[in-house]
Each structure stands twice: as structure tokens, then as C-alpha cells.
Amino acid sequence: MPFQQGSARTRQRTVLLVGIVVLLVALVLAVVLASVLTHGKQEVSPKMMKWKDRGTTKNLQEVILGRCYSYIMARYPELGDKDCLKIWESLKHAFVYKNPCNITSEDYQPLLELASHPIPCNKSLFWSKTNDLAHRYTKSNQNFLTLEDTLLGYMADRVSWCGDPSAPGINYESCPKRSECESNPSSVFWKMASKMFAEAACGVVQVMLNGSIEAGAFRSSSIFGSIEIFNLNPDKVSAVRIWLMHDIGGPQSESCSGHSIKRLKSILEERNFTITCEDNYR
């Protein structure tokens, strides 16, 4: 009997030890699993994402400040009251340490107020798919201004930036494209800047479009077709001149009587604008 009681106690101890070991193993596994899951979440969070567009321009602060000072001191000294340092700080505050897919128009509002300036009447030139030609034209002809010839557009032209919720708050490796998320720093900025540029237009405005594009010179999805055209003020703008340009040696897919130009004219007429169109304005 004593032997049997001793065996029973031994079995109980063994069962208890096995139970404790199993419990410890379960706890260890739970901790490891939690760590793996947490690590996985960090990898797919916005701050760790690898986006498809180029990252923030290196030395962004120096680039923005340099362009700002150049613009107000060398090109348009009448804007000498602009504070370039405040403008940079406002831009920085709009995106640094922020999720690059969560940018809002409110983020950029202070920047637009600091950098805005009047646009002389009859000087506004809008463009779509004619980037190089439009800017070669305004560079040689001071009678017209594109958005990129304003202070806001001049500072931001061909520059990239986006934030990162983790230090240092700026992503220099990659930034999101519009196809990845629409509320990215670049898309929101250019939409707001384009809206402001259109609202400031007065007198006769010019629109340079590309007649060599097979899909049509006027596209409703473009910045001009979706934003600028609807923010032109009929009480301030007396007429819209369409310049339909064709690539040298390229196809002439559309003329002023083409389908997309007719659609553009219809939209403008509904908003009570006077319209003219000229093929290959010289």
C-alpha cells in the first residue's frame, strides 16, 4: 500500500510538472506570435510602405528657399514682402510626420495664403499635355503666365515631397502615386494650386492643348478638365482662347472642330464664356 501511494504521488507530481511545462510553452508561443503579428503590422503600416513614385527631393528646404528668394528678388521684386522662411515652414508643416495618404486641403491652406499673389488680367495660360511647349513659350514671351510661373508653382515645379509618421518625418525613398492614394501630398497640392490659379484669372485667358493625342485634346480627367475649367469666374473672365497645338512631325489627331474640343466648348458655353479656337497658334 505505501508503495502504491508513493506511485500515485509521483504520477500526480509528473502530471503537474507536465501541465506547468505545457502552460509555459503556450505562454512563450503566445508572446512570439504576438511579436510576429506586431512586427507584421509595422511592415504594412503607411509609415513603412514602399510607394511607387520618387521620394522627397534631396535638400528640399534649400531648393524651396532658393527658388522663393530667386522669384521675389530677381524675377518679381514687387513681391518683396513675401516671407520665404514662413512659406517653407508652412509647406513643411503640411506634410512632415503625416501619413502620406491622409493629406487634406486644410493642410495646405496656410501655405496658399502666404504664397498667393495677384495675376494680371489677360496673362493666364492654362495647359494640358503641352507642358514643355507652354513653358518654352512663357519663358520667351513675358505676356503670359502658367501656374508654374507663379510663386507657388515655381517653387514646387518638378519637386517631390511626402511625410513619414516615423522619424525623421520625411520619406526620401518613395512617395505615393495618385493611383495608390488620391489624398497624397503632391495631388492635393497641385489641385489646390490649380484651383487658386483659375480663380485668380481675369480678362482673356488662353488654353494650350495637344491635338496630337489620339484620345482627344481635352480630357475631363485632367487638372484643367476637372478643376481649372470649373473655377474660372465668368464675372471676371471675358473670353477663353483655345490654342490647339500639334507635335512637329506628329499626327494631327484633332482640330478645332474635333469631338473633345466640341465637348470643351459646350462646357464653356454653359458657363457663359465666349470661346475662340485656333489650330497651331504660332
C-alpha positions in Angstrom: 0.0 0.0 0.0 2.7 2.6 0.9 4.4 1.8 -2.5 1.1 2.4 -4.3 0.5 5.7 -2.5 4.1 6.8 -3.4 3.5 5.9 -7.1 0.2 7.9 -7.1 2.0 10.9 -5.6 4.8 10.6 -8.2 2.2 10.4 -11.0 0.5 13.5 -9.7 3.7 15.4 -9.5 4.6 14.3 -13.1 1.2 15.4 -14.4 1.5 18.7 -12.5 5.0 19.3 -14.0 3.9 18.4 -17.5 0.9 20.8 -17.1 3.3 23.6 -16.0 5.6 22.9 -18.9 2.7 22.9 -21.4 1.5 26.2 -19.9 4.9 27.8 -20.1 5.3 26.6 -23.7 1.9 28.1 -24.6 2.8 31.4 -23.0 6.1 31.5 -24.9 4.3 30.7 -28.1 1.7 33.4 -27.4 4.5 36.0 -26.8 6.3 35.0 -30.0 3.1 35.1 -32.1 2.2 38.5 -30.7 5.6 39.8 -31.6 5.4 38.4 -35.1 2.0 39.9 -35.6 3.0 43.3 -34.3 6.1 43.3 -36.5 3.9 42.4 -39.5 1.6 45.3 -38.7 4.6 47.7 -38.6 5.7 46.5 -42.0 2.4 47.2 -43.7 1.6 50.4 -41.9 1.7 53.6 -44.0 5.0 54.7 -42.5 6.8 51.6 -43.7 5.2 51.3 -47.1 7.3 51.3 -50.3 5.5 53.6 -52.7 5.8 53.7 -56.5 6.7 57.3 -57.0 10.1 59.0 -56.3 10.8 60.1 -52.8 11.2 63.6 -51.4 13.7 65.7 -53.3 17.0 65.8 -51.5 17.8 69.1 -49.8 14.1 70.1 -50.2 14.4 73.1 -47.8 17.3 74.6 -49.7 15.6 74.1 -53.0 12.3 75.7 -51.9 14.0 78.6 -50.1 16.4 79.2 -53.1 13.6 79.3 -55.6 11.5 81.5 -53.3 14.3 84.1 -52.9 15.1 83.9 -56.6 11.5 84.6 -57.6 10.8 87.5 -55.3 14.3 89.2 -55.6 15.3 88.5 -59.2 12.0 88.0 -61.1 9.3 89.8 -59.3 10.8 92.3 -56.8 7.3 93.8 -56.3 6.6 90.7 -54.2 9.4 91.5 -51.8 7.1 91.4 -48.8 6.8 87.7 -49.1 8.5 85.8 -46.2 10.2 82.8 -47.8 11.1 81.2 -44.4 7.5 81.3 -43.3 6.5 79.8 -46.7 8.9 77.0 -46.2 7.8 76.3 -42.7 4.2 76.3 -43.8 4.9 73.7 -46.6 6.9 71.6 -44.1 4.1 71.7 -41.6 1.6 70.5 -44.3 3.2 67.1 -44.7 6.1 66.3 -42.2 5.3 63.3 -39.8 2.0 62.8 -41.6 0.5 59.7 -43.3 1.2 60.5 -47.0 -2.3 59.2 -47.9 -4.1 61.4 -45.5 -3.3 64.9 -46.7 -6.2 67.4 -46.8 -6.8 70.8 -48.3 -6.7 72.3 -44.8 -3.0 71.2 -44.5 -2.0 73.5 -47.4 -4.4 76.4 -46.8 -1.8 78.5 -44.7 0.8 77.9 -47.5 -1.5 79.1 -50.2 -2.4 82.3 -48.3 1.3 83.1 -47.7 2.4 82.5 -51.3 -0.5 83.8 -53.3 -0.3 87.0 -55.3 -2.4 88.7 -58.0 -2.3 87.5 -61.6 -2.5 90.4 -64.1 -5.6 90.2 -66.4 -5.2 88.7 -69.9 -2.0 86.8 -68.8 -3.2 83.4 -67.6 -2.2 80.5 -69.7 -3.6 77.0 -68.9 -2.2 73.9 -70.5 -2.8 70.2 -70.7 -0.3 67.7 -72.2 1.7 70.6 -73.6 4.0 71.1 -70.6 7.3 71.7 -72.4 5.8 73.8 -75.2 3.7 76.0 -72.8 6.7 76.8 -70.6 9.1 77.4 -73.5 6.5 79.9 -74.7 6.1 81.8 -71.4 9.9 81.8 -71.0 10.3 83.7 -74.2 7.1 85.7 -74.0 6.6 87.5 -70.7 3.0 88.4 -71.7 1.7 85.1 -70.3 1.9 83.1 -67.1 1.3 79.5 -66.4 0.7 78.1 -62.9 4.4 77.2 -62.8 5.3 80.8 -63.5 3.6 81.9 -60.2 5.5 81.9 -57.0 3.7 78.8 -55.7 4.1 76.8 -58.9 7.7 78.0 -59.5 8.8 76.7 -56.0 7.1 73.3 -56.5 7.7 72.6 -60.2 9.3 69.1 -60.7 9.9 68.8 -56.9 8.6 65.9 -54.8 7.8 65.6 -51.1 5.9 63.3 -48.7 5.9 62.6 -45.0 6.5 59.6 -42.8 4.9 59.1 -39.4 8.3 57.9 -38.0 11.5 59.9 -37.6 12.8 61.9 -39.4 9.2 62.6 -40.6 10.1 62.8 -44.3 10.3 59.9 -46.7 13.3 60.3 -49.1 12.9 56.8 -50.6 9.5 56.8 -52.2 6.1 58.7 -52.2 2.7 57.5 -53.3 1.3 58.0 -56.8 -2.2 59.2 -57.3 -3.2 55.6 -58.3 -2.0 54.4 -54.9 -4.0 57.0 -52.9 -5.6 60.2 -54.1 -5.0 62.2 -51.0 -1.2 62.3 -51.4 0.9 65.4 -50.8 1.5 66.1 -54.5 -2.0 65.6 -55.8 -3.7 67.6 -53.1 -1.1 70.5 -53.5 -1.5 70.8 -57.3 -5.3 70.5 -57.2 -5.4 73.4 -54.7 -2.8 75.5 -56.5 -4.6 74.9 -59.8 -7.9 75.9 -58.3 -6.4 79.1 -56.9 -4.7 79.9 -60.2 -8.1 79.5 -62.1 -9.9 81.6 -59.5 -7.4 84.4 -60.0 -7.7 84.6 -63.8 -9.3 87.6 -65.3 -9.8 89.1 -68.8 -9.0 86.9 -71.7 -7.4 83.5 -70.8 -5.5 81.1 -73.0 -5.7 77.3 -73.0 -2.9 75.4 -74.8 -4.0 71.8 -75.7 -2.3 68.9 -77.6 -4.1 68.0 -80.8 -1.8 65.1 -81.5 -3.2 62.9 -78.7 -5.3 60.1 -80.1 -7.7 60.0 -77.2 -8.6 63.7 -77.6 -7.0 67.1 -76.8 -9.5 67.8 -74.0 -9.7 65.3 -71.2 -12.3 65.6 -68.4 -10.0 63.8 -66.0 -7.1 66.3 -66.4 -6.4 69.0 -63.9 -7.7 71.6 -66.5 -10.7 69.5 -67.3 -11.7 68.6 -63.8 -10.6 71.6 -61.7 -9.4 74.7 -63.6 -12.3 75.0 -66.1 -14.9 74.9 -63.3 -13.1 77.5 -61.2 -12.8 80.2 -63.9 -15.1 83.0 -62.9 -17.5 84.1 -65.7 -17.8 87.5 -64.0 -14.0 88.1 -64.2 -13.1 86.2 -67.4 -14.3 87.8 -70.6 -13.2 85.1 -73.1 -11.4 81.8 -73.4 -9.0 81.3 -76.3 -8.1 77.7 -77.2 -4.7 77.1 -78.8 -4.7 73.6 -80.3 -1.1 72.6 -80.9 0.2 69.5 -82.8 3.5 67.8 -82.3 6.0 68.7 -85.1 6.0 65.8 -87.5 3.4 64.1 -85.3 -0.2 63.1 -86.0 -2.9 65.7 -86.2 -5.5 63.7 -84.3 -7.8 66.6 -83.7 -8.7 70.0 -84.9 -10.8 72.8 -83.5 -13.8 71.0 -84.9 -12.9 67.8 -83.2 -15.1 65.8 -80.7 -13.3 66.7 -77.5 -13.0 70.4 -78.4 -16.7 70.4 -79.1 -17.2 69.0 -75.6 -14.9 71.6 -74.1 -16.8 74.4 -76.0 -20.1 73.1 -74.7 -18.9 73.2 -71.1 -17.6 76.7 -71.5 -20.7 77.9 -73.3 -22.9 76.5 -70.5 -20.8 78.7 -68.1 -21.4 81.8 -70.3 -17.8 82.2 -71.7 -17.0 83.5 -75.1 -14.8 80.9 -76.9 -12.4 81.0 -79.8 -10.2 78.2 -81.1 -7.1 78.3 -83.3 -5.2 75.4 -84.8 -1.4 75.6 -84.3 -1.3 79.1 -82.9 2.1 80.5 -83.9 
